[in-house]
Amino acid sequence: MKRFIEGEHRQQATLFPESLDEFVAEDNPVRVVDVFVDELNLSGLGFKTTAEATGRPGYHPATLLKLFIYGYLNRVQSSRCLEREAQRNVELMWLTGRLAPDFKTIADFRRDNGEAIRLVCCEFVMLCRKLALFTDAFVAIDGSKFKAVNNRDRNFTKAKLKRRLEQIDESIERYLGQIASADRQEAAVAKAKAERLEDKIATLKQEMARLKKLEVRMLGAPDQQISLTDPDARSMATSGRGTGMVGYNVQTAVDAKHHLIVAHEVTNVGHDRTQLARMARQAKAAIGAERLDVVADRGYFRGEELRACDQAQITTYLPKPQTSGNLARGQFGKRDFIYRREDDEYECPAGQRLIYQFTRQENGLTIHRYWSSACPKCAMKPQCTIGDYRRVSRWEHEAVIEAAERRLDEQPERMRVRRSTVEHPFGTLKAWMGHTHFLTRTLPRVSTEMSLHVLAYNLKRVMAIMGTQPLMAAIRA
């Protein structure tokens, strides 16, 4: 092979063989993993660092934790794949000291140390806080649906069961009709066809009996929904019209400056309406700021959540969804009525005043009601209401909602920041995870898996921001 670069012969021996350390560059990310885990107080985080006096020795938790962090950094999440990589990957040989645990040991470590692994993710966020990476105290909050280890055919809701039972009834009726028509054919052909159709009908009746049993279980569940493979997974609507998946709703709070995930949580609630205050408080605690600015989309808008954020000194920026039926009919919406605080009255587009009438409780909220006696004779009434009077409701803490709307009107660019901040981590994580997303089952284990993904994402981000050498120096400091 003249004029080509030639390699060494496979059986060539060397007098002084290279050490593993020579194959790992000084700025290799695997060195950051090694330093980070070595500096952790593993026993304080909940890992078992004291070996048993008897029995076969086990692997130190630091070794298995390094294995997992390296795997998630390099898109190797499966325990079987990690087992193979530990046997052939030079970087992993360097990291683990040539140890190669079997896949069962690796999987058991992730299963048995879920809470401790989640705390490791929090420890890295604390490190980022010490490195002054969260100085802006501004985060974007969003949720995204991730697939669970549960096929849609093994998830049942009331509507889905009803639809399947109706389909079975229709199929049985169709087969019975085909049997009746087969009876008018030749005897040999009719008998064979009738037997085949009767077998199909018997199978459908067995399926119907199975679904009836599942219906009893489903109606006994708190949310009237069951999943057979992953009991904690839930059917959730996605952004596409009429689409959905069986999975989990992952919530994240992302720093607007460096796009680091400062807080995250895995839930099996299909909507975001009750997540804002909890995620904002977690982000505020992680950043360690006295005040925090939070931006989210309209799916998080809920009066009680905004008030909880206001009480926790968290400033919110999110649009209010317009769900009024009047707007759909081309009539005036509530925002066309101006509240006059000094008089506790509303001013309508016609210039009339809607005065306070009474107070009542609606869904645990104190609601004040306003209307004007001038409505029946008003020239603008067709543009306002189809009833006798246009009534306006006001929550006792409506001022919090009005302040949030006013802030967003003054700073509309916050929504552009939200989109460019919080959507990127979700896209990156889903690309790393592959089309199957989660590999584990049940909410606690899925939460552990998500923490490993978030830790790997944050590690890569900080290494890109600071570089590996400065980051290792900061960890050791």
Buried (B, 14 or more C-beta within 10 A) or exposed (E): EEEEEEEEEEEEEEEEEEEEEEEBEEEBBBBBBBBBBEEBEBEEBBBBEEEEEEEEEBBBBBBBBBBBBBBBBBEBBBBEBBBBBBEEBEBBBBBBEEBBBEBEBBBBBBBBBBBBBBBBBBBBBEBBBEBEBBEBBBBBBBBBBBBBBBEBEBBBBEEBBEEBBEEBEEBBEEBEEBBEEBEEEEEEEBEEBBEEBEEBBEEBEEBBEEBEEBBEEBEEEEEBBBBBEBBBBBBBEEEEEEEBBBBBBBBBBBBBBBBBBBBBBBBBBBBBEEBBBBBBBBBBBBBEBEEBBBBBBEBBBBBBBBBBBBEBEBBBBBBBEEEEEBBEEEBBEBEBBEBEEEEEBBBBBBEBEBEBEEEEEEEEEEBBBBBBEBBEEBEBBEBBBEEEBBBBEBBEBBBBBBBBBEBBEEEEEBBEBBEEBBBEBBEBBBEBBEEEBBBBBBBBBBBBBBBBBBBBBBBBBBBEBBEBEEBBEBBEE
